[in-house]
Amino acid sequence: MIFISIFILVESIMVFYPKQNLNSDCDYIIVLGALVNKTNISKSLQDRLDTCIESLNKTKQEKMIIVSGGRGRGEDITEASAMKDYLVSKGINKDMIIMEDKSKTTKENFDFSKKIIENLSNKKIEDLKIKVITTDFHTLRSKVISRKSGYKQMSFYTSKSNSKLAILNYTREFFALISNIVLNY
């Protein structure tokens, strides 16, 4: 009964956590990577990238974009490379896109992107406003991990998860979030 209560509480927080903060100004945008099939972006990753483009178009702001993701199993190129190629093909200026192509986890996405942003800006990450683009189910865990990595001024603009996979994604994310909290990473 305790587990079910915790599960329902955490799932409710994940579902209702703010995900569409379009009006927040930012200094940098980080797009978190997702699966690449050989050299082709997955639907989930395309949705994140389209959400990034939507955010840029709606706010009429040209911001530096960090595309964050290394190369995993079954990927012939890094997620960052595939993401940059997609954004450029959609008309985003290639000079506004910076690749972070070493990360394998969400924690590494934030840690490695932090180093890049701090080097570019000559400022500490806690002094910068960062907008994160990810998928809706991933928002709360991304917030928890980014806070542990020193990010303070965060906003999110997320893509919607596939409705057919929503239950699976939110359930999997519950266990990932609890692991992050319990194992403190």
C-alpha positions as CSV (number, residue, x, y, z in Angstrom):
1,M,0.0,0.0,0.0
2,I,2.9,2.4,0.8
3,F,4.5,1.7,-2.5
4,I,1.3,2.3,-4.4
5,S,0.7,5.6,-2.6
6,I,4.3,6.7,-3.4
7,F,3.9,5.6,-7.0
8,I,0.6,7.6,-7.4
9,L,2.0,10.7,-5.7
10,V,5.2,10.7,-7.8
11,E,3.4,10.0,-11.0
12,S,1.0,12.8,-10.3
13,I,3.8,15.2,-9.7
14,M,5.5,14.1,-13.0
15,V,2.2,14.5,-15.0
16,F,1.4,17.9,-13.6
17,Y,5.0,19.3,-13.4
18,P,5.2,22.5,-15.5
19,K,6.4,21.6,-19.0
20,Q,5.6,24.5,-21.4
21,N,7.3,27.6,-20.1
22,L,7.5,29.4,-23.4
23,N,7.7,33.0,-22.1
24,S,10.7,32.6,-20.0
25,D,13.8,34.4,-21.4
26,C,17.0,32.3,-21.5
27,D,20.7,32.6,-22.2
28,Y,21.1,29.1,-23.7
29,I,18.9,26.3,-24.9
30,I,19.9,22.6,-24.2
31,V,18.2,19.9,-26.2
32,L,18.6,16.6,-24.6
33,G,19.3,13.7,-26.9
34,A,17.3,10.5,-27.5
35,L,17.6,7.4,-29.7
36,V,19.2,7.6,-33.1
37,N,18.7,4.5,-35.3
38,K,22.1,4.1,-37.1
39,T,22.0,7.7,-38.6
40,N,18.3,8.4,-38.4
41,I,16.7,10.3,-35.6
42,S,13.9,8.6,-33.7
43,K,10.4,10.0,-33.5
44,S,11.0,11.0,-29.9
45,L,14.1,12.9,-30.9
46,Q,12.4,14.6,-33.9
47,D,9.6,15.7,-31.6
48,R,12.2,17.3,-29.2
49,L,13.9,19.1,-32.1
50,D,10.6,20.3,-33.6
51,T,9.8,21.6,-30.1
52,C,13.1,23.5,-30.1
53,I,12.3,25.1,-33.4
54,E,8.7,25.9,-32.3
55,S,10.1,27.6,-29.2
56,L,12.6,29.7,-31.2
57,N,9.8,30.7,-33.7
58,K,7.3,31.6,-31.0
59,T,9.7,33.6,-28.9
60,K,11.5,35.2,-31.9
61,Q,14.7,34.8,-30.1
62,E,18.0,33.5,-31.6
63,K,19.8,31.7,-28.8
64,M,22.8,29.4,-28.8
65,I,21.5,25.8,-28.8
66,I,23.5,23.0,-27.1
67,V,22.5,19.6,-28.7
68,S,23.5,17.1,-26.1
69,G,24.0,13.3,-26.7
70,G,26.8,10.9,-27.4
71,R,26.8,7.7,-29.4
72,G,25.0,4.7,-28.0
73,R,24.4,1.1,-29.1
74,G,23.0,0.9,-32.6
75,E,24.0,4.5,-33.3
76,D,26.4,5.0,-36.2
77,I,26.7,8.8,-35.4
78,T,26.3,10.7,-32.2
79,E,22.9,12.0,-31.1
80,A,24.4,15.5,-31.2
81,S,25.5,15.2,-34.8
82,A,22.2,13.8,-35.9
83,M,20.4,16.6,-34.0
84,K,22.6,19.3,-35.5
85,D,22.0,17.9,-39.0
86,Y,18.2,17.9,-38.5
87,L,18.1,21.5,-37.1
88,V,20.3,22.8,-40.0
89,S,18.0,21.0,-42.5
90,K,15.1,22.9,-41.0
91,G,16.8,26.3,-41.4
92,I,18.5,26.8,-38.0
93,N,21.8,28.7,-38.4
94,K,24.6,26.1,-37.9
95,D,26.7,28.7,-36.1
96,M,24.1,28.8,-33.4
97,I,24.3,25.1,-32.7
98,I,27.0,23.6,-30.4
99,M,27.5,19.9,-30.1
100,E,28.0,18.1,-26.8
101,D,28.7,14.7,-28.1
102,K,30.2,12.7,-25.2
103,S,27.3,12.1,-22.8
104,K,25.6,8.8,-22.3
105,T,23.2,9.7,-19.5
106,T,21.0,12.6,-18.5
107,K,23.5,13.5,-15.8
108,E,26.3,13.7,-18.3
109,N,24.1,15.7,-20.7
110,F,23.9,18.4,-18.0
111,D,27.5,18.1,-16.7
112,F,29.1,18.3,-20.1
113,S,26.8,21.0,-21.4
114,K,27.5,23.0,-18.2
115,K,31.3,23.0,-19.1
116,I,30.6,24.1,-22.6
117,I,28.2,26.9,-21.5
118,E,30.5,28.2,-18.8
119,N,33.5,28.2,-21.2
120,L,31.5,30.1,-23.8
121,S,29.9,32.6,-21.4
122,N,32.7,33.1,-18.9
123,K,29.9,32.8,-16.3
124,K,28.9,30.2,-13.7
125,I,26.0,28.1,-14.7
126,E,23.9,29.2,-11.7
127,D,24.1,32.8,-13.1
128,L,22.6,31.8,-16.5
129,K,19.0,31.2,-17.6
130,I,18.8,27.8,-19.3
131,K,15.8,26.5,-21.3
132,V,15.8,22.7,-21.5
133,I,14.0,20.9,-24.4
134,T,13.0,17.3,-23.6
135,T,10.0,15.1,-23.6
136,D,7.2,15.7,-21.1
137,F,7.7,12.5,-19.0
138,H,11.4,13.4,-18.6
139,T,10.9,16.9,-17.2
140,L,10.9,16.2,-13.4
141,R,13.9,13.9,-13.5
142,S,15.8,16.4,-15.7
143,K,15.0,19.1,-13.2
144,V,16.3,17.0,-10.2
145,I,19.5,16.1,-12.1
146,S,20.2,19.6,-13.4
147,R,19.8,21.1,-9.9
148,K,22.4,18.6,-8.6
149,S,24.7,19.7,-11.4
150,G,24.5,23.4,-10.3
151,Y,21.8,24.7,-12.6
152,K,19.6,27.2,-10.8
153,Q,17.6,29.2,-13.4
154,M,15.8,26.5,-15.4
155,S,12.8,26.5,-17.6
156,F,11.4,23.7,-19.7
157,Y,9.6,23.5,-23.1
158,T,8.7,19.9,-23.8
159,S,7.4,17.8,-26.5
160,K,4.5,15.5,-25.9
161,S,5.2,11.8,-25.5
162,N,3.6,9.3,-27.8
163,S,0.1,8.6,-26.2
164,K,0.5,4.9,-27.0
165,L,3.7,4.8,-25.0
166,A,2.8,7.3,-22.2
167,I,2.0,4.7,-19.5
168,L,5.2,2.8,-20.2
169,N,7.3,6.0,-20.4
170,Y,5.9,7.5,-17.2
171,T,6.2,4.2,-15.3
172,R,9.8,3.7,-16.5
173,E,10.6,7.3,-15.6
174,F,9.2,6.7,-12.0
175,F,11.9,4.1,-11.4
176,A,14.6,6.2,-13.0
177,L,13.7,9.2,-10.8
178,I,13.6,7.1,-7.7
179,S,17.0,5.6,-8.6
180,N,18.4,9.1,-9.1
181,I,17.2,10.2,-5.8
182,V,18.2,7.1,-3.8
183,L,21.6,6.7,-5.5
184,N,22.2,10.5,-5.4
185,Y,23.4,10.9,-9.0
